[in-house]
Amino acid sequence: MRKEPNYLYLVISLLIAVVLITSAPPLKPLGILGVFTGALSLMATAYIVTERRLHVLLAAVLGAAALLPFAWFSIHPGALAPRLANGIYAANLVFWLLFTFYIVLIVFRGIITARSIRSNEIYGAIYVYLLIGVLFAQAYQLLLAGYPDALYFDPGRFSAPQMIGSGLYTRGAGDLVYYSFVTLGTVGYGDVTPSSPLARSLSLIEAVIGIMYVATMIARFVSIQISGERRGAEPEHADPRPSPDSPGNHSGVKRAAGDRVEGNEDPASTGSSGCGL
């Protein structure tokens, strides 16, 4: 049996990854370090949370499929032809999306089935919330790989899309992580806006999930807490049958004793009394 996962450390590691990714330009040392930190955090989550080897193996395969192409692009940005690089880039984003979605399912299932609420479960719910933001950031990045103009970024506030070799690539992960969390929290600064129907639909879904997730988890935690307090306040169920030695049962004991005395009367004495009459 593995020890219970400490979600606080996972939250801290994922927050560090998000800060590094959003504060560094694409394919720069800090940004690359942030991506690797996030990937290692997700892999550690799969190993710590689940005890099934199949789940850990599947998470390791998805993580490797997502991380290795990114490492190749980081070291050799212009080594591949543009068309081949675009295909590998899109496939890499799909693996990132599947990897993160799988981790979200594992952690969310453990949190939603909890029978008691402690600080660790609260940290786990926060971790899932952060993972949802990362998941939608990857979805936006995959969308821009096929439709580069699906999101409009204010040129005065954001740099131009990243260039790798001779191919034009989509926005860096930092810009999309920023937009994803702004949408998830329904902040809406206006510096990034969806400019295609698919991008608007995706942004709407994320905003609704962000609101409903917080409301649902609060209701779930309050319900579990109230149920636990009620179970602790209920007295132990006593045996409804009265004890023979209880005061309320003396009459029944006397009646039973009288029945036994009447049943054990001597027949001879009964007959002699009849003859005398």
Secondary structure, 3 states (H helix, E strand, C coil): CCCCCCHHHHHHHHHHHHHHHHHCCCCCHHHHHHHHHHHHHHHHHHHHHCCCHHHHHHHHHHHHHHHHHHHHHHHCCCCCCHHHHHHHHHHHHHHHHHHHHHHHHHHHHHHHCCCCCCHHHHHHHHHHHHHHHHHHHHHHHHHHHHCCCCEEECCCCCCCCCEECCEECCCCHHHHHHHHHHHHCCCCCCCEEECCHHHHHHHHHHHHHHHHHHHHHHHHHHHHHHHHHHHHHCCCCCCCCCCCCCHHHHHHHHHHHHHHHHHCCCHHHHHHHHHHC
